[in-house]
């Protein structure tokens, strides 16, 4: 070991296998997926289909808690029931040949996610993220993702009680950020 500086107690090894070799930067690419969603409060038939006409739907950016109203405006009870989100997008060229995931940090209630008309995930509860491998359902041109979120009262998933029995009001919809993430074929999984 070589001595560094004037202190006899500070040493640096002459050779180390830890931390001194250059490593490749992360190959994971994350694209913010929050901007440019169509939103509809209700449950229209066929909204998951790629040819569904959503042109009259409201434009929203995520996170979108369906209703951001003062307590007095809604009587303390926010809308409960199904709502839909749809987004058209193209994959960036850098995502070609990669595993692609959509990551929602939170969708309240029971949710279903379709990519290009194919149901790819069903999730219950709004307090944990949803991380879905969508690689096999994407194309390099235009793609459509559709999300149905339903925050109706249901004892089978959190919060498990009717809103009027809670001491808080919870929003519905996609109320946290969303990401489109690309990995190489071999990657470290999300814990």
ZAMISE-544923 format. One record per atom (N, C-alpha, C): y, x negated, z negated; residue in three letters; residue number from 0; atom name; chain. Coordinates in steps of 0.1 Angstrom, whole numbers, plus 2048, in hexadecimal, padded with zeros to 3 digits. Example, Ala and Ser with C-alpha at 12.3 -4.5 7.8 and 13.67 -1.06 7.14 Angstrom:
2
SETOR  py  px  pz type seq atom mol
SETOR 7C7 77C 7B2  ALA   0    N   A
SETOR 7D3 785 7B2  ALA   0   CA   A
SETOR 7DF 77C 7B2  ALA   0    C   A
SETOR 7EA 780 7B9  SER   1    N   A
SETOR 7F5 777 7B9  SER   1   CA   A
SETOR 800 77F 7B1  SER   1    C   A
END
This chain:
191
SETOR  py  px  pz type seq atom mol
SETOR 7F4 7F8 800  UNK   0    N   A
SETOR 800 800 800  UNK   0   CA   A
SETOR 80C 7F7 800  UNK   0    C   A
SETOR 816 7FC 807  UNK   1    N   A
SETOR 823 7F5 808  UNK   1   CA   A
SETOR 82D 7FA 7FE  UNK   1    C   A
SETOR 834 7F2 7F7  UNK   2    N   A
SETOR 83E 7F6 7ED  UNK   2   CA   A
SETOR 84B 7FA 7F5  UNK   2    C   A
SETOR 851 805 7F0  UNK   3    N   A
SETOR 85D 809 7F7  UNK   3   CA   A
SETOR 868 809 7EC  UNK   3    C   A
SETOR 874 803 7F0  UNK   4    N   A
SETOR 87F 803 7E7  UNK   4   CA   A
SETOR 87D 7F9 7DB  UNK   4    C   A
SETOR 886 7FA 7D2  UNK   5    N   A
SETOR 886 7F2 7C6  UNK   5   CA   A
SETOR 87C 7F6 7BC  UNK   5    C   A
SETOR 878 803 7BB  UNK   6    N   A
SETOR 86F 808 7B1  UNK   6   CA   A
SETOR 861 804 7B4  UNK   6    C   A
SETOR 85A 7FE 7AA  UNK   7    N   A
SETOR 84C 7FA 7AC  UNK   7   CA   A
SETOR 843 807 7AC  UNK   7    C   A
SETOR 848 813 7A9  UNK   8    N   A
SETOR 840 81F 7A9  UNK   8   CA   A
SETOR 840 827 7B5  UNK   8    C   A
SETOR 848 823 7BF  UNK   9    N   A
SETOR 849 82B 7CC  UNK   9   CA   A
SETOR 842 823 7D7  UNK   9    C   A
SETOR 837 829 7DC  UNK  10    N   A
SETOR 82F 823 7E6  UNK  10   CA   A
SETOR 82D 82C 7F2  UNK  10    C   A
SETOR 82C 827 7FD  UNK  11    N   A
SETOR 828 82E 809  UNK  11   CA   A
SETOR 81C 828 80F  UNK  11    C   A
SETOR 812 830 813  UNK  12    N   A
SETOR 806 829 818  UNK  12   CA   A
SETOR 809 823 826  UNK  12    C   A
SETOR 801 818 828  UNK  13    N   A
SETOR 803 811 835  UNK  13   CA   A
SETOR 7FD 81A 840  UNK  13    C   A
SETOR 7F3 822 83D  UNK  14    N   A
SETOR 7EC 82A 847  UNK  14   CA   A
SETOR 7E9 837 840  UNK  14    C   A
SETOR 7EB 842 847  UNK  15    N   A
SETOR 7E7 84F 842  UNK  15   CA   A
SETOR 7E3 858 84D  UNK  15    C   A
SETOR 7D9 861 84B  UNK  16    N   A
SETOR 7D5 86A 855  UNK  16   CA   A
SETOR 7DC 878 853  UNK  16    C   A
SETOR 7E4 879 848  UNK  17    N   A
SETOR 7EA 886 845  UNK  17   CA   A
SETOR 7F9 886 849  UNK  17    C   A
SETOR 7FD 88F 852  UNK  18    N   A
SETOR 80B 891 854  UNK  18   CA   A
SETOR 813 887 85D  UNK  18    C   A
SETOR 80C 87D 862  UNK  19    N   A
SETOR 814 874 86A  UNK  19   CA   A
SETOR 811 875 879  UNK  19    C   A
SETOR 808 87D 87D  UNK  20    N   A
SETOR 804 87F 88B  UNK  20   CA   A
SETOR 80C 88A 891  UNK  20    C   A
SETOR 811 889 89D  UNK  21    N   A
SETOR 818 894 8A3  UNK  21   CA   A
SETOR 80E 89F 8A6  UNK  21    C   A
SETOR 812 8AB 8A4  UNK  22    N   A
SETOR 809 8B6 8A7  UNK  22   CA   A
SETOR 811 8BF 8B1  UNK  22    C   A
SETOR 809 8C7 8B9  UNK  23    N   A
SETOR 80F 8D0 8C2  UNK  23   CA   A
SETOR 817 8DB 8BA  UNK  23    C   A
SETOR 822 8DF 8BF  UNK  24    N   A
SETOR 829 8EA 8B9  UNK  24   CA   A
SETOR 820 8F7 8BA  UNK  24    C   A
SETOR 823 901 8B2  UNK  25    N   A
SETOR 81C 90D 8B2  UNK  25   CA   A
SETOR 81C 913 8C0  UNK  25    C   A
SETOR 810 918 8C4  UNK  26    N   A
SETOR 80F 91E 8D2  UNK  26   CA   A
SETOR 810 92D 8D1  UNK  26    C   A
SETOR 812 932 8C5  UNK  27    N   A
SETOR 815 941 8C3  UNK  27   CA   A
SETOR 823 944 8C8  UNK  27    C   A
SETOR 824 94F 8CF  UNK  28    N   A
SETOR 831 953 8D4  UNK  28   CA   A
SETOR 833 962 8CF  UNK  28    C   A
SETOR 83E 964 8C9  UNK  29    N   A
SETOR 841 972 8C3  UNK  29   CA   A
SETOR 84E 977 8CA  UNK  29    C   A
SETOR 84D 983 8CF  UNK  30    N   A
SETOR 858 98A 8D6  UNK  30   CA   A
SETOR 85C 996 8CD  UNK  30    C   A
SETOR 868 997 8CA  UNK  31    N   A
SETOR 86D 9A3 8C2  UNK  31   CA   A
SETOR 86B 9AF 8CB  UNK  31    C   A
SETOR 864 9B9 8C6  UNK  32    N   A
SETOR 860 9C5 8CD  UNK  32   CA   A
SETOR 868 9D1 8C9  UNK  32    C   A
SETOR 873 9CF 8C3  UNK  33    N   A
SETOR 87B 9DA 8BC  UNK  33   CA   A
SETOR 884 9E2 8C6  UNK  33    C   A
SETOR 888 9DD 8D1  UNK  34    N   A
SETOR 892 9E3 8D9  UNK  34   CA   A
SETOR 88C 9EB 8E4  UNK  34    C   A
SETOR 893 9F7 8E6  UNK  35    N   A
SETOR 890 9FF 8F2  UNK  35   CA   A
SETOR 884 A08 8F2  UNK  35    C   A
SETOR 883 A0F 8E7  UNK  36    N   A
SETOR 878 A19 8E5  UNK  36   CA   A
SETOR 87D A27 8E8  UNK  36    C   A
SETOR 875 A30 8ED  UNK  37    N   A
SETOR 878 A3E 8EF  UNK  37   CA   A
SETOR 872 A45 8E3  UNK  37    C   A
SETOR 879 A4F 8DD  UNK  38    N   A
SETOR 874 A56 8D1  UNK  38   CA   A
SETOR 875 A65 8D2  UNK  38    C   A
SETOR 86B A6C 8CD  UNK  39    N   A
SETOR 86B A7A 8CD  UNK  39   CA   A
SETOR 865 A7F 8BF  UNK  39    C   A
SETOR 86D A87 8B9  UNK  40    N   A
SETOR 868 A8D 8AC  UNK  40   CA   A
SETOR 860 A9A 8B0  UNK  40    C   A
SETOR 853 A9A 8AE  UNK  41    N   A
SETOR 84B AA5 8B2  UNK  41   CA   A
SETOR 83E AA0 8B7  UNK  41    C   A
SETOR 836 AA8 8BE  UNK  42    N   A
SETOR 829 AA4 8C2  UNK  42   CA   A
SETOR 826 AAA 8D0  UNK  42    C   A
SETOR 82D AA4 8DA  UNK  43    N   A
SETOR 82A AA9 8E8  UNK  43   CA   A
SETOR 81D AA5 8ED  UNK  43    C   A
SETOR 816 AAE 8F4  UNK  44    N   A
SETOR 809 AAB 8FA  UNK  44   CA   A
SETOR 80A AA0 905  UNK  44    C   A
SETOR 800 A97 904  UNK  45    N   A
SETOR 7FF A8D 90F  UNK  45   CA   A
SETOR 809 A81 90E  UNK  45    C   A
SETOR 810 A80 903  UNK  46    N   A
SETOR 81A A75 902  UNK  46   CA   A
SETOR 815 A67 903  UNK  46    C   A
SETOR 808 A66 901  UNK  47    N   A
SETOR 802 A58 902  UNK  47   CA   A
SETOR 7FF A54 910  UNK  47    C   A
SETOR 7FF A5D 91A  UNK  48    N   A
SETOR 7FC A5A 928  UNK  48   CA   A
SETOR 807 A51 92E  UNK  48    C   A
SETOR 803 A48 937  UNK  49    N   A
SETOR 80C A3F 93E  UNK  49   CA   A
SETOR 816 A47 947  UNK  49    C   A
SETOR 812 A52 94C  UNK  50    N   A
SETOR 81B A5A 955  UNK  50   CA   A
SETOR 823 A65 94E  UNK  50    C   A
SETOR 823 A65 941  UNK  51    N   A
SETOR 82A A6F 939  UNK  51   CA   A
SETOR 839 A6C 93B  UNK  51    C   A
SETOR 841 A77 93D  UNK  52    N   A
SETOR 84F A75 93F  UNK  52   CA   A
SETOR 857 A76 932  UNK  52    C   A
SETOR 85C A6B 92D  UNK  53    N   A
SETOR 863 A6A 921  UNK  53   CA   A
SETOR 872 A68 922  UNK  53    C   A
SETOR 877 A6B 92E  UNK  54    N   A
SETOR 885 A69 931  UNK  54   CA   A
SETOR 88F A71 929  UNK  54    C   A
SETOR 88B A7C 923  UNK  55    N   A
SETOR 894 A84 91B  UNK  55   CA   A
SETOR 893 A80 90C  UNK  55    C   A
SETOR 88A A77 909  UNK  56    N   A
SETOR 889 A72 8FB  UNK  56   CA   A
SETOR 895 A69 8F7  UNK  56    C   A
SETOR 897 A69 8EB  UNK  57    N   A
SETOR 8A2 A61 8E5  UNK  57   CA   A
SETOR 89F A52 8E6  UNK  57    C   A
SETOR 8A9 A4A 8E9  UNK  58    N   A
SETOR 8A7 A3B 8E8  UNK  58   CA   A
SETOR 8A9 A36 8DA  UNK  58    C   A
SETOR 89F A2E 8D5  UNK  59    N   A
SETOR 8A1 A29 8C7  UNK  59   CA   A
SETOR 89D A1A 8C8  UNK  59    C   A
SETOR 8A1 A13 8BE  UNK  60    N   A
SETOR 89D A05 8BB  UNK  60   CA   A
SETOR 896 A05 8AE  UNK  60    C   A
SETOR 88C 9FD 8AC  UNK  61    N   A
SETOR 884 9FC 8A0  UNK  61   CA   A
SETOR 88B 9F3 897  UNK  61    C   A
SETOR 88A 9F4 88A  UNK  62    N   A
SETOR 883 9FE 883  UNK  62   CA   A
SETOR 88A A0C 884  UNK  62    C   A
SETOR 882 A17 884  UNK  63    N   A
SETOR 888 A24 886  UNK  63   CA   A
SETOR 881 A2D 87C  UNK  63    C   A
SETOR 888 A31 872  UNK  64    N   A
SETOR 881 A39 867  UNK  64   CA   A
SETOR 883 A48 86A  UNK  64    C   A
SETOR 884 A4C 876  UNK  65    N   A
SETOR 885 A5A 87B  UNK  65   CA   A
SETOR 892 A61 875  UNK  65    C   A
SETOR 894 A61 869  UNK  66    N   A
SETOR 8A0 A67 863  UNK  66   CA   A
SETOR 8A7 A5E 859  UNK  66    C   A
SETOR 8B2 A5A 85C  UNK  67    N   A
SETOR 8BA A53 853  UNK  67   CA   A
SETOR 8C6 A5C 84F  UNK  67    C   A
SETOR 8C3 A65 846  UNK  68    N   A
SETOR 8CC A6F 841  UNK  68   CA   A
SETOR 8D0 A6D 833  UNK  68    C   A
SETOR 8DC A71 82F  UNK  69    N   A
SETOR 8DF A71 821  UNK  69   CA   A
SETOR 8D6 A7B 819  UNK  69    C   A
SETOR 8D4 A79 80D  UNK  70    N   A
SETOR 8CB A81 805  UNK  70   CA   A
SETOR 8CE A90 806  UNK  70    C   A
SETOR 8DB A93 805  UNK  71    N   A
SETOR 8E0 AA1 806  UNK  71   CA   A
SETOR 8DE AA7 813  UNK  71    C   A
SETOR 8DD AA0 81E  UNK  72    N   A
SETOR 8DB AA5 82B  UNK  72   CA   A
SETOR 8CE AAB 82E  UNK  72    C   A
SETOR 8C3 AA6 828  UNK  73    N   A
SETOR 8B6 AAB 82A  UNK  73   CA   A
SETOR 8B0 AB2 81E  UNK  73    C   A
SETOR 8B8 AB4 814  UNK  74    N   A
SETOR 8B2 ABA 808  UNK  74   CA   A
SETOR 8A9 AB1 801  UNK  74    C   A
SETOR 8A9 AA4 804  UNK  75    N   A
SETOR 8A0 A9B 7FD  UNK  75   CA   A
SETOR 893 A9A 804  UNK  75    C   A
SETOR 890 AA2 80E  UNK  76    N   A
SETOR 884 AA2 815  UNK  76   CA   A
SETOR 886 A9E 824  UNK  76    C   A
SETOR 881 A93 828  UNK  77    N   A
SETOR 882 A8F 836  UNK  77   CA   A
SETOR 877 A96 83F  UNK  77    C   A
SETOR 879 A96 84C  UNK  78    N   A
SETOR 86F A9C 855  UNK  78   CA   A
SETOR 862 A96 852  UNK  78    C   A
SETOR 858 A9E 852  UNK  79    N   A
SETOR 84A A9A 851  UNK  79   CA   A
SETOR 843 AA0 85D  UNK  79    C   A
SETOR 83B A98 864  UNK  80    N   A
SETOR 833 A9C 86F  UNK  80   CA   A
SETOR 833 A92 87A  UNK  80    C   A
SETOR 82D A95 885  UNK  81    N   A
SETOR 82B A8B 890  UNK  81   CA   A
SETOR 838 A87 897  UNK  81    C   A
SETOR 838 A7B 89B  UNK  82    N   A
SETOR 843 A76 8A4  UNK  82   CA   A
SETOR 83D A6C 8AE  UNK  82    C   A
SETOR 844 A6A 8B9  UNK  83    N   A
SETOR 83F A61 8C3  UNK  83   CA   A
SETOR 849 A56 8C6  UNK  83    C   A
SETOR 844 A4A 8CA  UNK  84    N   A
SETOR 84C A3F 8CF  UNK  84   CA   A
SETOR 845 A3A 8DB  UNK  84    C   A
SETOR 84D A37 8E5  UNK  85    N   A
SETOR 847 A31 8F2  UNK  85   CA   A
SETOR 850 A26 8F6  UNK  85    C   A
SETOR 84A A1C 8FC  UNK  86    N   A
SETOR 852 A10 901  UNK  86   CA   A
SETOR 84B A0B 90E  UNK  86    C   A
SETOR 853 A09 918  UNK  87    N   A
SETOR 84F A02 924  UNK  87   CA   A
SETOR 853 9F4 923  UNK  87    C   A
SETOR 84A 9EB 927  UNK  88    N   A
SETOR 84D 9DC 926  UNK  88   CA   A
SETOR 845 9D5 930  UNK  88    C   A
SETOR 849 9C9 933  UNK  89    N   A
SETOR 842 9BF 93B  UNK  89   CA   A
SETOR 83F 9B3 932  UNK  89    C   A
SETOR 833 9AD 934  UNK  90    N   A
SETOR 830 9A1 92D  UNK  90   CA   A
SETOR 838 995 933  UNK  90    C   A
SETOR 83D 98D 92A  UNK  91    N   A
SETOR 844 981 92F  UNK  91   CA   A
SETOR 83A 978 936  UNK  91    C   A
SETOR 83E 971 940  UNK  92    N   A
SETOR 835 968 947  UNK  92   CA   A
SETOR 82D 95E 93E  UNK  92    C   A
SETOR 834 95A 933  UNK  93    N   A
SETOR 82E 950 92A  UNK  93   CA   A
SETOR 822 956 922  UNK  93    C   A
SETOR 820 964 923  UNK  94    N   A
SETOR 815 96A 91C  UNK  94   CA   A
SETOR 808 96B 924  UNK  94    C   A
SETOR 809 967 931  UNK  95    N   A
SETOR 7FE 967 93A  UNK  95   CA   A
SETOR 7F3 95E 935  UNK  95    C   A
SETOR 7E6 963 935  UNK  96    N   A
SETOR 7DB 95C 930  UNK  96   CA   A
SETOR 7DA 95A 921  UNK  96    C   A
SETOR 7E2 961 919  UNK  97    N   A
SETOR 7E2 961 90B  UNK  97   CA   A
SETOR 7DC 96D 905  UNK  97    C   A
SETOR 7D8 96C 8F8  UNK  98    N   A
SETOR 7D4 978 8F0  UNK  98   CA   A
SETOR 7E1 97F 8EC  UNK  98    C   A
SETOR 7E3 98C 8EE  UNK  99    N   A
SETOR 7EF 992 8EB  UNK  99   CA   A
SETOR 7ED 99D 8E0  UNK  99    C   A
SETOR 7F5 99D 8D6  UNK 100    N   A
SETOR 7F4 9A7 8CB  UNK 100   CA   A
SETOR 801 9AE 8CA  UNK 100    C   A
SETOR 800 9BB 8C6  UNK 101    N   A
SETOR 80C 9C2 8C2  UNK 101   CA   A
SETOR 80B 9C3 8B2  UNK 101    C   A
SETOR 816 9C0 8AC  UNK 102    N   A
SETOR 816 9C0 89D  UNK 102   CA   A
SETOR 821 9C9 898  UNK 102    C   A
SETOR 81D 9D3 891  UNK 103    N   A
SETOR 827 9DD 88B  UNK 103   CA   A
SETOR 827 9D9 87C  UNK 103    C   A
SETOR 833 9D7 877  UNK 104    N   A
SETOR 834 9D4 869  UNK 104   CA   A
SETOR 832 9E0 860  UNK 104    C   A
SETOR 834 9EC 866  UNK 105    N   A
SETOR 832 9F8 85E  UNK 105   CA   A
SETOR 834 A05 867  UNK 105    C   A
SETOR 82A A0D 867  UNK 106    N   A
SETOR 82B A1B 86D  UNK 106   CA   A
SETOR 827 A24 862  UNK 106    C   A
SETOR 830 A2D 85E  UNK 107    N   A
SETOR 82C A36 853  UNK 107   CA   A
SETOR 823 A41 857  UNK 107    C   A
SETOR 818 A42 84E  UNK 108    N   A
SETOR 80F A4D 850  UNK 108   CA   A
SETOR 803 A4A 858  UNK 108    C   A
SETOR 7FE A54 85F  UNK 109    N   A
SETOR 7F3 A51 869  UNK 109   CA   A
SETOR 7F9 A4E 876  UNK 109    C   A
SETOR 7F4 A43 87C  UNK 110    N   A
SETOR 7F9 A3F 889  UNK 110   CA   A
SETOR 7EE A3C 893  UNK 110    C   A
SETOR 7F1 A3E 8A0  UNK 111    N   A
SETOR 7E9 A3B 8AB  UNK 111   CA   A
SETOR 7F1 A33 8B5  UNK 111    C   A
SETOR 7EB A29 8BB  UNK 112    N   A
SETOR 7F2 A21 8C4  UNK 112   CA   A
SETOR 7EA A20 8D2  UNK 112    C   A
SETOR 7F0 A23 8DC  UNK 113    N   A
SETOR 7EB A23 8EA  UNK 113   CA   A
SETOR 7F2 A18 8F2  UNK 113    C   A
SETOR 7EA A11 8FA  UNK 114    N   A
SETOR 7F0 A08 904  UNK 114   CA   A
SETOR 7EB A0C 912  UNK 114    C   A
SETOR 7F4 A0F 91B  UNK 115    N   A
SETOR 7F1 A13 928  UNK 115   CA   A
SETOR 7E7 A1F 928  UNK 115    C   A
SETOR 7E9 A28 91F  UNK 116    N   A
SETOR 7E2 A34 91F  UNK 116   CA   A
SETOR 7D5 A33 917  UNK 116    C   A
SETOR 7D1 A28 912  UNK 117    N   A
SETOR 7C4 A26 90B  UNK 117   CA   A
SETOR 7C7 A25 8FC  UNK 117    C   A
SETOR 7C0 A2D 8F4  UNK 118    N   A
SETOR 7C2 A2D 8E5  UNK 118   CA   A
SETOR 7BB A20 8E0  UNK 118    C   A
SETOR 7C3 A17 8DA  UNK 119    N   A
SETOR 7BE A0B 8D5  UNK 119   CA   A
SETOR 7BD A09 8C6  UNK 119    C   A
SETOR 7C4 A12 8BF  UNK 120    N   A
SETOR 7C4 A10 8B0  UNK 120   CA   A
SETOR 7C8 A1D 8A9  UNK 120    C   A
SETOR 7C2 A20 89E  UNK 121    N   A
SETOR 7C6 A2A 895  UNK 121   CA   A
SETOR 7C7 A24 887  UNK 121    C   A
SETOR 7D2 A27 880  UNK 122    N   A
SETOR 7D5 A21 873  UNK 122   CA   A
SETOR 7DA A2C 86A  UNK 122    C   A
SETOR 7D6 A2A 85D  UNK 123    N   A
SETOR 7DA A34 853  UNK 123   CA   A
SETOR 7E2 A2C 848  UNK 123    C   A
SETOR 7ED A32 844  UNK 124    N   A
SETOR 7F5 A2C 83A  UNK 124   CA   A
SETOR 801 A24 840  UNK 124    C   A
SETOR 80C A24 839  UNK 125    N   A
SETOR 818 A1D 83F  UNK 125   CA   A
SETOR 81C A11 838  UNK 125    C   A
SETOR 814 A0B 82F  UNK 126    N   A
SETOR 819 A00 827  UNK 126   CA   A
SETOR 814 9F3 82B  UNK 126    C   A
SETOR 80B 9F3 835  UNK 127    N   A
SETOR 805 9E6 839  UNK 127   CA   A
SETOR 808 9E4 848  UNK 127    C   A
SETOR 809 9D8 84D  UNK 128    N   A
SETOR 80B 9D6 85B  UNK 128   CA   A
SETOR 7FF 9D9 864  UNK 128    C   A
SETOR 802 9DB 870  UNK 129    N   A
SETOR 7F7 9DE 87A  UNK 129   CA   A
SETOR 7F8 9D3 884  UNK 129    C   A
SETOR 7ED 9CC 886  UNK 130    N   A
SETOR 7EC 9C1 88F  UNK 130   CA   A
SETOR 7E1 9C3 899  UNK 130    C   A
SETOR 7E4 9C6 8A6  UNK 131    N   A
SETOR 7DA 9CB 8B0  UNK 131   CA   A
SETOR 7D9 9C2 8BC  UNK 131    C   A
SETOR 7CD 9BD 8BF  UNK 132    N   A
SETOR 7CB 9B6 8CB  UNK 132   CA   A
SETOR 7CB 9BF 8D7  UNK 132    C   A
SETOR 7D5 9BE 8E0  UNK 133    N   A
SETOR 7D7 9C7 8EB  UNK 133   CA   A
SETOR 7D4 9C0 8F8  UNK 133    C   A
SETOR 7CF 9B4 8F8  UNK 134    N   A
SETOR 7CD 9AB 904  UNK 134   CA   A
SETOR 7C6 9B3 90F  UNK 134    C   A
SETOR 7BB 9B9 90C  UNK 135    N   A
SETOR 7B2 9BF 916  UNK 135   CA   A
SETOR 7B9 9CB 91D  UNK 135    C   A
SETOR 7C4 9D0 917  UNK 136    N   A
SETOR 7CA 9DD 91C  UNK 136   CA   A
SETOR 7D7 9DA 923  UNK 136    C   A
SETOR 7DB 9CE 924  UNK 137    N   A
SETOR 7E8 9CB 92A  UNK 137   CA   A
SETOR 7E6 9C6 938  UNK 137    C   A
SETOR 7F1 9C7 940  UNK 138    N   A
SETOR 7F2 9C2 94D  UNK 138   CA   A
SETOR 7FF 9BA 94F  UNK 138    C   A
SETOR 7FF 9B1 958  UNK 139    N   A
SETOR 80B 9A8 959  UNK 139   CA   A
SETOR 817 9B0 95F  UNK 139    C   A
SETOR 816 9BC 964  UNK 140    N   A
SETOR 822 9C4 968  UNK 140   CA   A
SETOR 826 9CC 95C  UNK 140    C   A
SETOR 82A 9D8 960  UNK 141    N   A
SETOR 82F 9E2 956  UNK 141   CA   A
SETOR 824 9E7 94D  UNK 141    C   A
SETOR 827 9E9 940  UNK 142    N   A
SETOR 81E 9EE 936  UNK 142   CA   A
SETOR 825 9F9 92E  UNK 142    C   A
SETOR 81D A02 929  UNK 143    N   A
SETOR 823 A0C 920  UNK 143   CA   A
SETOR 81B A0D 913  UNK 143    C   A
SETOR 822 A0C 908  UNK 144    N   A
SETOR 81C A0E 8FB  UNK 144   CA   A
SETOR 822 A1B 8F5  UNK 144    C   A
SETOR 818 A23 8F0  UNK 145    N   A
SETOR 81C A2F 8EA  UNK 145   CA   A
SETOR 817 A30 8DB  UNK 145    C   A
SETOR 81F A34 8D2  UNK 146    N   A
SETOR 81B A35 8C4  UNK 146   CA   A
SETOR 81E A43 8BF  UNK 146    C   A
SETOR 814 A49 8B9  UNK 147    N   A
SETOR 815 A55 8B2  UNK 147   CA   A
SETOR 815 A53 8A3  UNK 147    C   A
SETOR 81F A56 89C  UNK 148    N   A
SETOR 820 A54 88D  UNK 148   CA   A
SETOR 821 A62 887  UNK 148    C   A
SETOR 819 A64 87C  UNK 149    N   A
SETOR 81A A71 876  UNK 149   CA   A
SETOR 81A A6F 867  UNK 149    C   A
SETOR 825 A72 861  UNK 150    N   A
SETOR 827 A70 852  UNK 150   CA   A
SETOR 825 A7E 84B  UNK 150    C   A
SETOR 81D A87 850  UNK 151    N   A
SETOR 81A A93 849  UNK 151   CA   A
SETOR 813 A90 83C  UNK 151    C   A
SETOR 814 A99 832  UNK 152    N   A
SETOR 80D A97 825  UNK 152   CA   A
SETOR 7FE A96 828  UNK 152    C   A
SETOR 7F8 A8C 822  UNK 153    N   A
SETOR 7E9 A8A 823  UNK 153   CA   A
SETOR 7E5 A82 817  UNK 153    C   A
SETOR 7DB A88 80F  UNK 154    N   A
SETOR 7D7 A81 803  UNK 154   CA   A
SETOR 7CE A75 806  UNK 154    C   A
SETOR 7CA A73 813  UNK 155    N   A
SETOR 7C0 A69 816  UNK 155   CA   A
SETOR 7C6 A5B 818  UNK 155    C   A
SETOR 7D3 A5A 819  UNK 156    N   A
SETOR 7DA A4D 81B  UNK 156   CA   A
SETOR 7E7 A4D 814  UNK 156    C   A
SETOR 7EC A41 810  UNK 157    N   A
SETOR 7F9 A40 808  UNK 157   CA   A
SETOR 804 A47 80F  UNK 157    C   A
SETOR 80E A4D 808  UNK 158    N   A
SETOR 80E A4E 7F9  UNK 158   CA   A
SETOR 805 A58 7F3  UNK 158    C   A
SETOR 7FE A60 7FB  UNK 159    N   A
SETOR 7F4 A69 7F6  UNK 159   CA   A
SETOR 7F8 A76 7EF  UNK 159    C   A
SETOR 805 A78 7EF  UNK 160    N   A
SETOR 80A A84 7E9  UNK 160   CA   A
SETOR 815 A8A 7F2  UNK 160    C   A
SETOR 818 A97 7F0  UNK 161    N   A
SETOR 822 A9D 7F7  UNK 161   CA   A
SETOR 830 A97 7F3  UNK 161    C   A
SETOR 839 A97 7FC  UNK 162    N   A
SETOR 846 A91 7F9  UNK 162   CA   A
SETOR 84D A97 7ED  UNK 162    C   A
SETOR 84B AA4 7EC  UNK 163    N   A
SETOR 852 AAB 7E1  UNK 163   CA   A
SETOR 84C AA7 7D3  UNK 163    C   A
SETOR 840 AA1 7D3  UNK 164    N   A
SETOR 83A A9C 7C7  UNK 164   CA   A
SETOR 83D A8D 7C3  UNK 164    C   A
SETOR 845 A87 7CC  UNK 165    N   A
SETOR 848 A79 7CA  UNK 165   CA   A
SETOR 856 A78 7C5  UNK 165    C   A
SETOR 859 A6C 7BF  UNK 166    N   A
SETOR 866 A69 7BA  UNK 166   CA   A
SETOR 86E A60 7C4  UNK 166    C   A
SETOR 869 A60 7D0  UNK 167    N   A
SETOR 870 A59 7DB  UNK 167   CA   A
SETOR 86D A61 7E8  UNK 167    C   A
SETOR 876 A5E 7F2  UNK 168    N   A
SETOR 874 A64 7FF  UNK 168   CA   A
SETOR 86F A59 809  UNK 168    C   A
SETOR 865 A5B 810  UNK 169    N   A
SETOR 860 A51 81A  UNK 169   CA   A
SETOR 863 A55 828  UNK 169    C   A
SETOR 867 A4C 830  UNK 170    N   A
SETOR 869 A4E 83E  UNK 170   CA   A
SETOR 85C A4F 846  UNK 170    C   A
SETOR 85D A55 852  UNK 171    N   A
SETOR 852 A54 85B  UNK 171   CA   A
SETOR 856 A4B 866  UNK 171    C   A
SETOR 84D A4A 870  UNK 172    N   A
SETOR 84F A42 87C  UNK 172   CA   A
SETOR 84D A34 87A  UNK 172    C   A
SETOR 851 A2C 884  UNK 173    N   A
SETOR 850 A1D 884  UNK 173   CA   A
SETOR 85C A18 87C  UNK 173    C   A
SETOR 85A A16 86F  UNK 174    N   A
SETOR 866 A13 867  UNK 174   CA   A
SETOR 868 A04 863  UNK 174    C   A
SETOR 860 9FC 869  UNK 175    N   A
SETOR 862 9EE 868  UNK 175   CA   A
SETOR 861 9E7 876  UNK 175    C   A
SETOR 863 9DA 876  UNK 176    N   A
SETOR 864 9D3 883  UNK 176   CA   A
SETOR 857 9D3 88B  UNK 176    C   A
SETOR 857 9D1 898  UNK 177    N   A
SETOR 84C 9CF 8A0  UNK 177   CA   A
SETOR 84D 9C2 8A8  UNK 177    C   A
SETOR 842 9BC 8AB  UNK 178    N   A
SETOR 841 9AF 8B3  UNK 178   CA   A
SETOR 836 9B0 8BD  UNK 178    C   A
SETOR 838 9A9 8C8  UNK 179    N   A
SETOR 82E 9A6 8D2  UNK 179   CA   A
SETOR 82B 997 8D0  UNK 179    C   A
SETOR 81F 994 8CD  UNK 180    N   A
SETOR 81B 986 8CA  UNK 180   CA   A
SETOR 810 981 8D3  UNK 180    C   A
SETOR 812 975 8D8  UNK 181    N   A
SETOR 808 96E 8E1  UNK 181   CA   A
SETOR 802 962 8DA  UNK 181    C   A
SETOR 7F5 961 8DB  UNK 182    N   A
SETOR 7EE 955 8D6  UNK 182   CA   A
SETOR 7E5 94F 8E1  UNK 182    C   A
SETOR 7E1 943 8DF  UNK 183    N   A
SETOR 7D6 93D 8E7  UNK 183   CA   A
SETOR 7C9 945 8E4  UNK 183    C   A
SETOR 7BF 942 8EC  UNK 184    N   A
SETOR 7B2 949 8E9  UNK 184   CA   A
SETOR 7AD 945 8DC  UNK 184    C   A
SETOR 7AF 939 8D7  UNK 185    N   A
SETOR 7AB 935 8C9  UNK 185   CA   A
SETOR 7B8 935 8C1  UNK 185    C   A
SETOR 7B8 93B 8B6  UNK 186    N   A
SETOR 7C4 93C 8AD  UNK 186   CA   A
SETOR 7C0 93F 89F  UNK 186    C   A
SETOR 7C9 93D 896  UNK 187    N   A
SETOR 7C7 940 888  UNK 187   CA   A
SETOR 7CA 94F 886  UNK 187    C   A
SETOR 7C1 956 880  UNK 188    N   A
SETOR 7C4 965 87E  UNK 188   CA   A
SETOR 7CF 967 874  UNK 188    C   A
SETOR 7D4 973 875  UNK 189    N   A
SETOR 7DE 977 86B  UNK 189   CA   A
SETOR 7D7 97B 85E  UNK 189    C   A
SETOR 7DB 975 853  UNK 190    N   A
SETOR 7D3 978 846  UNK 190   CA   A
SETOR 7D4 986 842  UNK 190    C   A
END
